[in-house]
């Protein structure tokens, strides 16, 4: 009798973790305190501004002081904003830079239904992008393997081809920052964003993106710095359905 051969198939379990981004992020708009319309985007179970803040007044209509002079910026103990190098065309591209006193003012820089994201809000975003809890809790550069920074950076505008993939639609632009002495730095190379969470009396948590890194930098910066601001929608967001 002819011999019969039997093929045995062996199966092995495969475990993996995958964050799925829709081809077309869910977008919308919000109206700021000045009446300006901003683009928004849903990322996971959060809704974020998809561009930088460009507000000149608080929710109650109070004016946020615009401070151009270096000497005045250096001595500030109240909220203020400025354009990078006092150039309004740069603000049109990347929004205004605000010190943290403007961010933390009880009159609210955000319109009703929105707020400045806390450090924990940023961490939730970062974990959606692929960071572990322990990685998100660290200080410094995090999320390189997950390309967390690249997923947030815009696909153009970053120097030395440091553009991102922007699959989230967050579209971070390199708007630089203002130092406590009033000088400006890092236009085209870095983006700096405030959180609403103070770390102590002088500092508050922030997130930084760099043209030469695919990571997200978590640090506490001096409240007298001028950073960009994004807002996040308040309230519960229904989970995404797959």
C-alpha positions as CSV (number, residue, x, y, z in Angstrom):
1,X,0.0,0.0,0.0
2,X,1.3,3.5,-0.7
3,X,2.4,5.5,2.2
4,X,0.4,8.5,3.2
5,X,1.9,11.6,4.6
6,X,0.3,13.7,7.2
7,X,1.0,17.4,7.5
8,X,0.7,18.8,11.0
9,X,0.1,22.5,11.3
10,X,1.3,24.1,14.5
11,X,-0.2,27.3,15.5
12,X,1.4,29.9,17.8
13,X,-0.4,32.7,19.5
14,X,0.5,36.2,18.3
15,X,0.2,39.1,20.6
16,X,0.5,42.7,19.5
17,X,-0.7,46.1,20.4
18,X,-1.9,48.4,17.6
19,X,-3.3,51.9,17.7
20,X,-5.5,52.4,14.7
21,X,-5.9,55.9,13.2
22,X,-8.7,56.6,10.8
23,X,-7.6,57.7,7.4
24,X,-9.7,60.8,7.9
25,X,-9.5,62.2,11.4
26,X,-12.8,63.5,12.8
27,X,-12.6,67.3,12.6
28,X,-14.7,70.2,13.7
29,X,-14.4,73.8,14.9
30,X,-14.6,75.9,18.0
31,X,-15.2,79.6,18.5
32,X,-12.8,81.5,20.7
33,X,-13.3,84.4,23.1
34,X,-12.4,86.8,20.3
35,X,-14.9,85.2,17.9
36,X,-12.2,83.5,15.9
37,X,-12.9,80.1,14.5
38,X,-10.3,77.3,15.1
39,X,-10.0,73.8,13.7
40,X,-10.4,70.9,16.0
41,X,-9.6,67.2,15.8
42,X,-10.6,64.1,17.7
43,X,-7.6,62.0,18.8
44,X,-8.7,58.9,20.7
45,X,-11.3,59.9,23.3
46,X,-10.2,63.6,23.3
47,X,-11.0,66.5,21.1
48,X,-8.1,69.0,20.7
49,X,-7.5,72.2,18.8
50,X,-5.7,71.5,15.6
51,X,-4.0,74.9,15.5
52,X,-2.4,77.2,18.1
53,X,-4.3,79.7,20.1
54,X,-4.5,83.3,18.9
55,X,-6.7,84.9,21.6
56,X,-6.4,88.5,22.9
57,X,-9.0,88.4,25.6
58,X,-10.3,86.2,28.4
59,X,-13.7,84.6,28.6
60,X,-15.2,87.5,30.4
61,X,-14.0,90.0,27.8
62,X,-11.0,91.2,29.8
63,X,-8.1,92.1,27.6
64,X,-4.9,90.0,27.8
65,X,-2.0,92.5,27.8
66,X,0.2,92.3,24.7
67,X,3.8,92.8,25.7
68,X,6.5,93.5,23.1
69,X,9.4,95.1,25.0
70,X,12.0,92.7,26.4
71,X,12.3,94.6,29.7
72,X,8.6,94.5,30.3
73,X,8.3,90.8,29.5
74,X,11.1,90.1,31.9
75,X,9.4,91.8,34.8
76,X,5.9,90.4,34.3
77,X,4.0,88.7,37.2
78,X,0.6,88.7,35.4
79,X,-0.7,87.2,32.2
80,X,0.5,88.4,28.8
81,X,1.0,87.3,25.2
82,X,3.1,88.3,22.2
83,X,3.9,87.4,18.6
84,X,7.2,85.7,17.9
85,X,9.7,88.5,17.4
86,X,6.6,90.8,17.6
87,X,5.9,89.8,14.0
88,X,2.1,89.4,13.4
89,X,2.7,87.4,10.2
90,X,4.4,84.7,12.3
91,X,1.4,84.7,14.7
92,X,-0.9,84.2,11.8
93,X,1.1,81.0,11.1
94,X,1.8,79.7,14.6
95,X,-0.4,81.6,17.0
96,X,0.6,83.8,19.9
97,X,3.0,82.9,22.7
98,X,1.6,83.2,26.2
99,X,3.2,83.2,29.6
100,X,1.7,80.7,32.1
101,X,0.0,83.4,34.1
102,X,-2.3,83.9,31.1
103,X,-2.9,80.2,30.9
104,X,-3.7,79.9,34.6
105,X,-5.8,83.1,35.0
106,X,-9.2,82.5,36.6
107,X,-10.9,84.5,33.9
108,X,-10.1,81.6,31.5
109,X,-8.2,81.9,28.3
110,X,-10.4,79.2,26.9
111,X,-14.1,79.7,25.8
112,X,-16.9,77.9,27.5
113,X,-16.7,74.1,27.1
114,X,-12.9,74.2,26.5
115,X,-9.9,74.4,28.7
116,X,-6.1,74.3,28.7
117,X,-5.0,70.7,28.9
118,X,-3.6,69.4,32.1
119,X,-0.4,67.4,32.4
120,X,-2.6,64.3,32.7
121,X,-4.5,65.2,29.5
122,X,-1.2,65.3,27.7
123,X,-0.3,61.9,29.1
124,X,-3.6,60.4,28.0
125,X,-2.8,61.7,24.4
126,X,0.7,60.2,24.6
127,X,-0.5,56.8,25.7
128,X,-3.0,56.8,22.8
129,X,0.0,57.4,20.6
130,X,1.7,54.3,21.9
131,X,3.6,55.2,25.2
132,X,3.2,53.0,28.2
133,X,2.1,54.5,31.5
134,X,5.6,54.4,33.0
135,X,7.0,56.0,29.9
136,X,4.4,58.8,29.9
137,X,5.3,59.5,33.6
138,X,8.9,60.1,32.8
139,X,10.6,63.5,32.4
140,X,12.5,64.2,29.3
141,X,12.3,62.6,25.8
142,X,9.7,59.8,25.6
143,X,7.9,57.9,22.8
144,X,10.7,57.6,20.3
145,X,9.8,54.0,19.3
146,X,6.1,54.9,19.0
147,X,7.0,57.9,16.9
148,X,4.8,59.9,19.3
149,X,6.3,63.3,18.3
150,X,6.1,62.5,14.6
151,X,2.5,61.7,14.9
152,X,1.8,65.2,16.3
153,X,4.1,67.2,14.1
154,X,2.9,68.8,10.9
155,X,4.1,67.4,7.5
156,X,5.7,70.7,6.6
157,X,7.4,73.8,8.1
158,X,10.0,72.1,10.2
159,X,13.7,72.8,9.4
160,X,16.2,70.3,8.1
161,X,13.3,68.0,6.9
162,X,12.3,67.5,10.5
163,X,8.6,67.2,9.5
164,X,6.3,64.7,11.1
165,X,3.7,62.3,9.7
166,X,0.8,64.0,11.4
167,X,-1.5,61.0,11.2
168,X,-3.4,62.3,14.2
169,X,-4.3,65.7,12.6
170,X,-2.8,67.6,15.5
171,X,-0.6,69.5,13.1
172,X,2.0,70.9,15.5
173,X,4.0,73.8,14.0
174,X,7.5,74.9,15.2
175,X,6.5,78.3,16.6
176,X,9.5,78.6,19.0
177,X,9.3,80.3,22.4
178,X,10.1,83.5,24.3
179,X,12.7,83.4,27.1
180,X,12.2,85.2,30.5
181,X,14.5,88.0,29.3
182,X,12.3,88.6,26.4
183,X,14.5,87.1,23.7
184,X,13.0,84.7,21.1
185,X,14.4,81.3,20.0
186,X,13.8,78.1,18.0
187,X,11.4,79.4,15.3
188,X,11.2,76.6,12.7
189,X,12.9,74.1,14.9
190,X,10.8,73.5,18.1
191,X,7.3,73.7,19.4
192,X,6.5,74.4,23.1
193,X,3.1,73.9,24.6
194,X,1.8,74.8,28.1
195,X,-0.2,72.5,30.3
196,X,-2.5,73.9,33.0
197,X,-0.6,72.0,35.7
198,X,1.9,73.9,37.8
199,X,4.7,71.9,39.3
200,X,5.6,74.5,41.9
201,X,5.3,78.2,42.4
202,X,7.7,79.1,39.6
203,X,7.3,76.3,37.1
204,X,4.5,74.5,35.1
205,X,4.5,71.3,33.0
206,X,4.9,71.6,29.3
207,X,5.4,69.5,26.2
208,X,8.1,70.2,23.6
209,X,8.6,68.9,20.1
210,X,11.9,69.1,18.2
211,X,12.7,69.0,14.5
212,X,15.5,66.4,15.1
213,X,13.5,64.0,17.4
214,X,10.4,61.8,16.9
215,X,9.9,61.9,20.7
216,X,7.8,64.2,23.0
217,X,9.7,66.0,25.7
218,X,8.0,66.4,29.1
219,X,9.5,69.0,31.4
220,X,8.5,71.8,33.8
221,X,9.4,75.2,32.4
222,X,9.5,78.6,34.1
223,X,6.0,80.2,34.1
224,X,7.6,83.4,32.7
225,X,8.4,81.7,29.4
226,X,6.2,82.4,26.4
227,X,4.9,79.1,24.9
228,X,2.1,78.2,22.4
229,X,-1.3,77.0,23.7
230,X,-3.7,74.3,22.6
231,X,-7.1,73.7,24.1
232,X,-9.0,70.5,24.8
233,X,-12.7,70.0,24.9
234,X,-14.3,69.5,28.4
235,X,-16.6,66.6,29.2
236,X,-16.7,62.9,28.4
237,X,-16.2,61.8,24.8
238,X,-17.9,58.6,23.7
239,X,-15.3,55.9,22.9
240,X,-14.5,55.3,19.2
241,X,-16.2,52.4,17.6
242,X,-14.1,50.0,15.5
